[in-house]
Amino acid sequence: MTMPLSRDQIAWRAAQDLAEGMYVNLGLGMPVRVANFAPAGEEIMFHSENGIVGVGPVASEAAADPDLTDAGSQMITLVPGAALFESSQAFAMIRGGHLDVTILGGFEVAANGDLANWDARATHKGQLVGGAMDLVTGAKSVRVMMNHTTRDGGARLLQACTLPLTGLGMVDRVYTDLAVVDVTPDGFLVRELLDGLGPDELQDRSGAELAFAEEYGVLSAPAL
């Protein structure tokens, strides 16, 4: 089996499903990297809930400006046409249904589209709900990026979430280091699978029944 995708490669894959003219919110952690891989030549406006539309790639050390950060204090860049405003206006955009897509990190996703992404019940980390509940309710499409399993090998795709929920039945698509999986009315449907990994192996690493698209593709990404 080839190596699982890196965090940058998962972000690259998620970016390939974005299209011209979309307004897209990027959650904290792994999703922030999606802005680094926006399809060339297409205008995609990335939104940050601290009050930015027009977030560009993560800032290099040379370009870092402490006055330009996203909602997670990650130093960022801006694209031409970017706008800065109050956080209250950013949430008005979210709650008003003006975002085409939100891409969030996740701890667990259930077969019915439930998402748990704010409280892992870890003793060394506090709860961090942030704006996630607003985002999964307000965005037109909810997509999740995460490793397919926990560090201990536990499943993250489950029949029902075990952690506190962020939203009910909201997730459309999940990008992991092993697969691209849609959430359908009938449960999980695998659209792409890492080269060299068989369907039975992916099923063994999942906590819910997986269906496979009739002609599922190969999950691949450039070396990053």
N, C-alpha and C positions, 0 to 999 in steps of 0.2 A: 504494500500500500504506500502511496505517496504521503508525504508529510501533511498533516492537517494545515489548513490555512492559518496564516498569522493574523493578528488583529488588523494590520494594514490591508491585508488581502481581503478580509471579510468586508472592510469598509469600501474597498475598491469594488467588490461585487455588488454591494448595496447601491453604490453610486450609479451603476450601469442601468438601473431601473428607473432613474430620474429622467425627466423629459423637459424640453424647452418650456419656459414660462411657469414652472412649478414654484410654489412657495413652500419651503421645507424647514421644519424645526429639527435640530439635532440635539439629542439628549447628552447628558454628561458621560464622560468616559469614552468608550470605543466609538460611539456614533460621531463625536466631534471630528474624527478623522475623515469622515465622508466628504467634507468640503475640500480636502486635498485632492480628491479624485473625480471631481465633477466632470462630466463629459465635455471635451473640448468643443468650443464653438457654440455651446448652448447656454442661454441665460437662465440660470437657476438661482433663485434668491433664497439664501439660507437665513433663517430667523432664529434669534436667541431671545429667551424670555426676559432677559434683563434690559431689553430695549434696543434691539438691532435688527434691521433687515438689510441683508447684503454682506453677511459674514463670508470672508474669504478663507484661504488655507490657514492652518495653524502657523503662527509667526515663527520664523527662524530666529536664532539668537540675535542676528544682526538687525532684524526688522522688528524685534519685540518692543512694544510700547506699553508700559504699565497702565496707561489710561484706556487701552483697548483690550478688554477681556470679555469672554462670554459668561454665561450664568454660573459656570463652574470655576471661574477665575483663571481659565486657560487664556494665555495671550494669543490674540488672533490678528488677522489682517482684514481689510475691507475691500470690496470690489467697487468699481465705478458705479455710481448711483445709489450707494448705500445710504441708509437713513438711521439716525440715532434719536431715541425718544424715551419717555418714561416707561418703567416696567408695567405700570397700570395699562398703558396703551398696548404693550405687547400681549398682555393677557386678554385685552378686549379683542385683539385679532384672533387669539386662540379660541376664546369662548364664543366669538361670533361666527365661527366656522370658516374663517378665511385662509386656513392652512390646508394645502393639498395633502401633505404627508407629514407625519412625525416619525422619526427613527429613534428608538430608545434602546437602552440596554435592558436586559432582563435576567431575573433569577430563575423564573419558571414560566412556561406557557402551557395552558391546558388545551385539550383537543377541541373545546368549544370556543377558543379564542380569549379566554380569561388570561390576564397578565398579573404577575407578581414581580415588582421590580424596586420596591422601596424599603423593605425590611427583611433582611436575610436571617434575622434572629441570631446574628453573630455577636458574641460578648464583647469583642474588641471594636465594633463599629456601631455607631448610633443609627437611628432611623433617619431616612433622608427622602421624604416624599417629594419635596420640591414642587414643581408644577406638573408632575406626571399625570395626576388624576384629571387635571384640566385638559392636558394634551390628548389623552386617549379618548376623551369625550368630545373634544372640539374638532380634531383633525379628521379630514375625509378618509384618510388611509393611515393605518397604524402598522408599522413594521418594526421588528425587533432584531437586534444583533446580540449574539451571545455564543459562548462555547457550548458545544452540544452536551457536554457533561460537566459536572462539578470537578474540583480538583481531586476528590475522592472517588471519582468514577460514577457518581450518582446521576440519574437522569434529570434533565431539565424540561424535556417535552413529556408532559404527564397527562393522564386521563383527567385529573383534577389537581389544581394547585394546592400545595400544603402550606404555603406562606401567605401572609396577609395580602389581599388583592389590591391592585391598582385600578383595574377596570374589568368590567364583565363583558365578555364576548366581543372585544374590540380588535384583536390582532388579525391582520390579513396575511402577513408573510413573516417568516423567521429565517434569518441568515445565520448559519453556524459555521464552525470550522470544518464541518463534514458534509453539509447539505444545505440546499435551499428548499424550504418546506412551506407550502401554503396551508392556511386554515380554511377549510371548506365546511359547508353544512353537515358533511359526513365525517368530519375529523381531519386529521393531518394527511396531506397529499404531497409526496416528495417530487419536486420538479427537477432537481439536480443533485447528483451524488458524487462525492470525491472519487476520482479515478483510482481503481484498485480496491475500493471498499465495496463489499457486496451488500445487497438489500438485507440479508439476514444479520450481517454484522451491525448495520445501522439500527435495525430493529432491536438487537440486543442492548444497544446503548440508549434506548428510548423507553419511556415509562408508559407509553400509550401505543395502541395499534397504529401502524403506518400503512397507508396505501401509496402505491407508486404509479406515477403517470405512465400511460401506455408507452410513450417514448421519452422517458426522462433523460435529461442531458447530463453531461459531465461537468461537475463543478471545478472550474480552474480559474486561476488568476495569474497575472504576471509576477515575476520575482520583484519584491518590493523591500 
